[in-house]
Each structure stands twice: as C-alpha cells, then as structure tokens.
C-alpha cells in the first residue's frame, strides 16, 4: 500500500541547551540589576541625589593624607639642591602638586612632584653648567613636562 512520506521535523536536542542559556542570561541580568540598585541605594534615596563624585569615592581606595608630607618634601628638595651647591632663596608649593623654587641669580624653577627629585636636580645641574659655559643667563627652568623647558633672559 501507499505510505505517506514523513514530514520533516527538526531534532530537539538543542532545546535543553537553549533553555539553560536563557536561564543563565536571566540570572545574570537580575544580578546586575540587584547590584546596581544596591550601589545606588547606598548613595542616596533617589537618582536625583546621585553624583559621580560619590560613586567614585565608593570605589576609589581611601589613602590617608599625611599633613607633614609637604614640609618633608620641601625640606628634602632644599637638601638635595644644597648638596649640589645650589643656593635656595624661596620654595613655594604649587596647586598642581609641584614646587616653584627661586635659586641663585633669581632663576625660577618649576619642579614636578610626579618625577624623581634626584633626576630633576641632576638635570638642573647639567643645565646650569651648560648655561655657564655658553655664558647665557637663565630666567626660568620648567621640569613639569616630558622635556625640560629653559627660558633665557
């Protein structure tokens, strides 16, 4: 007798994998939502009160600030300059964290606190020696940038 051909039906072996992936995806979305709500609820009652500064403070490491750090760095800088026979007239702390130093012959130095002081002092010694050989008067030396800026009178 005549038999009807079988209709095509896809295998259902992928169905459990897909449902497992959907469950994992839903769980991850819920975890992210709950975490976001927990973070924001610790900052303020509504989203209007949230500022990025508060969020940054939650995740930024809290570093204790030593009050004597400026005085220690200033005295350390003065010692290093005087060890190289450079007389210091005045040292001021800049808002950028560096120092403005007035040395012999009214030369103004702008030294950064981000770079090693020893390297900057050695570079200063070389610049002063070179200017003395060339018989040029220096007005200002700026160490804040990658390359040292020397301004002559």
ChimeraX attribute file (.defattr): number of C-alpha atoms within 10 A of each C-alpha:
attribute: neighborCount
match mode: 1-to-1
recipient: residues
	/A:1	3
	/A:2	4
	/A:3	5
	/A:4	6
	/A:5	6
	/A:6	6
	/A:7	6
	/A:8	6
	/A:9	6
	/A:10	7
	/A:11	7
	/A:12	7
	/A:13	8
	/A:14	9
	/A:15	10
	/A:16	10
	/A:17	10
	/A:18	11
	/A:19	11
	/A:20	11
	/A:21	12
	/A:22	12
	/A:23	12
	/A:24	12
	/A:25	12
	/A:26	11
	/A:27	12
	/A:28	12
	/A:29	12
	/A:30	12
	/A:31	12
	/A:32	11
	/A:33	12
	/A:34	12
	/A:35	12
	/A:36	11
	/A:37	11
	/A:38	11
	/A:39	13
	/A:40	17
	/A:41	13
	/A:42	10
	/A:43	15
	/A:44	13
	/A:45	10
	/A:46	9
	/A:47	10
	/A:48	7
	/A:49	10
	/A:50	14
	/A:51	11
	/A:52	8
	/A:53	8
	/A:54	14
	/A:55	14
	/A:56	10
	/A:57	10
	/A:58	13
	/A:59	8
	/A:60	9
	/A:61	8
	/A:62	8
	/A:63	6
	/A:64	6
	/A:65	7
	/A:66	7
	/A:67	8
	/A:68	9
	/A:69	10
	/A:70	13
	/A:71	11
	/A:72	11
	/A:73	15
	/A:74	17
	/A:75	13
	/A:76	13
	/A:77	20
	/A:78	18
	/A:79	15
	/A:80	16
	/A:81	21
	/A:82	12
	/A:83	11
	/A:84	12
	/A:85	10
	/A:86	17
	/A:87	15
	/A:88	17
	/A:89	13
	/A:90	12
	/A:91	18
	/A:92	12
	/A:93	17
	/A:94	13
	/A:95	7
	/A:96	10
	/A:97	11
	/A:98	17
	/A:99	22
	/A:100	17
	/A:101	22
	/A:102	18
	/A:103	16
	/A:104	10
	/A:105	11
	/A:106	14
	/A:107	18
	/A:108	19
	/A:109	20
	/A:110	22
	/A:111	25
	/A:112	19
	/A:113	16
	/A:114	10
	/A:115	14
	/A:116	10
	/A:117	17
	/A:118	12
	/A:119	10
	/A:120	17
	/A:121	19
	/A:122	14
	/A:123	14
	/A:124	20
	/A:125	15
	/A:126	12
	/A:127	16
	/A:128	17
	/A:129	12
	/A:130	12
	/A:131	14
	/A:132	12
	/A:133	9
	/A:134	9
	/A:135	9
	/A:136	12
	/A:137	14
	/A:138	18
	/A:139	14
	/A:140	17
	/A:141	21
	/A:142	18
	/A:143	21
	/A:144	19
	/A:145	11
	/A:146	8
	/A:147	8
	/A:148	16
	/A:149	13
	/A:150	14
	/A:151	13
	/A:152	12
	/A:153	8
